[in-house]
Amino acid sequence: MEIDRKQCPDFFLDYILYITVTKSLSARTVQEYYLDIRLFLKYLRMMHEPEFQDVQDLQLIPILDMKVSALESVQLQDIYNYLYYVTEERENHDRARGRKVSALRSFFGYLCHHQNAISHDPTEHLELPSPKKTLPRYLTLEQSQQLLLSLDTAYPERDYCILTLFLNCGIRLSELVGLNITDINFKEAKMRVLGKGNKERMVYLNDACMAALQNYLEVRELPEGSTEKAVFLSKRHTRISKRRVQQIVETALQQADLGGQGYSTHKLRHTAATLMYQYGNVDALTLKEVLGHASTSTTEIYTHLSNQILKNATDSSPLAHFEKKKET
């Protein structure tokens, strides 16, 4: 992808020129830094400017009219929120996050110390823990049931359906938001989703999903003459935004006394995968197809999770620490 200079504000273009000429970074690194910082600027506008909060595709948010003064208010927490966003919503792994940290440190260091365009560098105390191999966080079966039973919102059929699809199908946030009415085959109880890399796959719907969809679609209303094809609608009768779905999930978690524990829409995907593996006798290869993973190496973490559960079960035996004393 070429650097689109016509869509970049002057302060961003000056930085690109700086790292290209003065810092002599490779063309590939310059390209990666450009993409990382451009995404960060778009993210800032989505989070802090009301007119962009319902934009479905972050790439559609313009940055040409941004002023460098907009970066004066950026705090360290904004950086951490951005890193959380790219981890949860864009599934960035350690290497990608590490590169984004390097890009932001370079960018803000340039603006603050080289150009004196902002008064402080929000990345000065930015720290990231060493990468760890951790098991995915997920809800137990009982917590999942509690989440569904506790739901009490202004749009109960829609929000219950959203939770049901997350917990039963393991679809991504972007896949749920992108669902169209024509993607659902009610006769064969399945739906077509568009995953990462624009790869389509079929996801089969169990009885709970079919019932939730039918109950929601009975109350789904559109203004006369509307041609909106999205399954899930906002109160404005347009396609629901990712951020609104996140808010729905956050509210539901709070109502189920599960808030503030690190759960999110992506953790519901982990929950679906874990419950399938634990209770459905689903092997890693099948789970790979259900979740839309590119390889089984990504899915194998659920195998490890199951093994850990088995170990914990053994360790919890009342005889786990019993030992016959040696005769003297």
C-alpha positions, 0 to 999 in steps of 0.5 A, a space after each residue: 500500500 502506498 502512502 496516501 499523502 493527499 489524505 494526511 495532515 501536514 504534521 503527519 507528513 512531516 513526521 514521515 519525511 523525518 523518519 525517511 530522510 533523517 532517521 533513514 528507516 527502511 521503506 518497509 518500516 516507514 510503511 508500517 509506521 505510517 499504517 500504525 499511526 494512521 490507525 491511531 489517529 482514526 481511533 482517536 477520532 472515533 473515541 473522542 469525536 461524537 460524529 465518528 462514534 457510529 462509523 462502522 469501518 475505522 478506515 472511513 474516518 478522515 484525518 486530513 483536517 486533524 490539527 496537531 493540537 488535537 494530540 495535546 490532550 492525549 494521555 498515557 491511558 489513551 495509548 493503553 486503550 488503543 493497544 487494548 483495541 488492536 488486541 481485542 478488535 483487530 486481534 493483534 499479537 505481540 509482534 504487531 503490538 510491539 511495532 505499534 508501541 515503537 511507532 507511537 514512541 517515535 511519533 510522539 517523541 518527534 512531535 514533543 522533542 523535535 518539533 515542540 508541537 506538543 508540550 508532553 510525550 504521552 508515551 514517556 512512561 509507556 510500558 508493556 509486560 513481557 509476552 506471556 503464554 496465557 490461556 484465554 479468559 472465558 465464562 463458565 457454563 453457569 456464568 454464561 447462563 447467568 449472563 443470558 438470564 440477567 439481561 434487562 435492556 431497552 431492546 431485549 430481543 435484539 440484545 439477547 440474540 446478540 449474546 446468544 450468537 456470541 456464546 453459541 457460534 463464537 463469531 467475531 464482533 465484526 462478523 456479527 455487526 456485518 450480518 445481513 438478513 440475506 446471510 441467514 438461511 432459516 430453512 437449513 439453520 445456518 448463516 454466512 459470515 465474512 471473516 478476517 481476510 474477507 473469507 466467507 464461511 458457513 456457521 450452523 445455528 442451533 435451536 437457541 440461536 434460531 429461536 433468538 433470531 426469530 424472536 428478534 426479527 418479529 420485533 425488528 422494525 424499519 421505517 417505511 421505504 427503508 432498504 436496510 439489510 443489516 440484521 442488527 439495527 441501532 435505535 436509528 434503524 441503521 446497522 449497529 456499530 461495533 462500539 454499541 455492541 460492546 456497550 450492550 455486552 458491557 451492560 449485560 456483564 454488569 447486570 450479571 455481576 460479571 463486570 470489571 473482570 476483564 470480559 469482553 465481546 472477544 471473551 465471549 468468542 473464547 467462551 463459545 469455543 471453550 464450551 464446544 470443546 468441553 461439552 461437545 466433544 469437538 476436536 481442534 480441526 472442527 473447532 478451527 472451521 467453526 471459528 474461522 481460524 487460518 490454522 489449527 495452531 491458533 485453535 490448539 490453545 483450547 486443547 491446552 485449556 482442556 488439559 489444564 482443566 483436567 489437571 485442576 480437577 485431579 489436583 482438587 481431589 481430597 486425596 491429592 495431598 494424601 501420603 502414606 507415612 514411611 515406617 520407621 
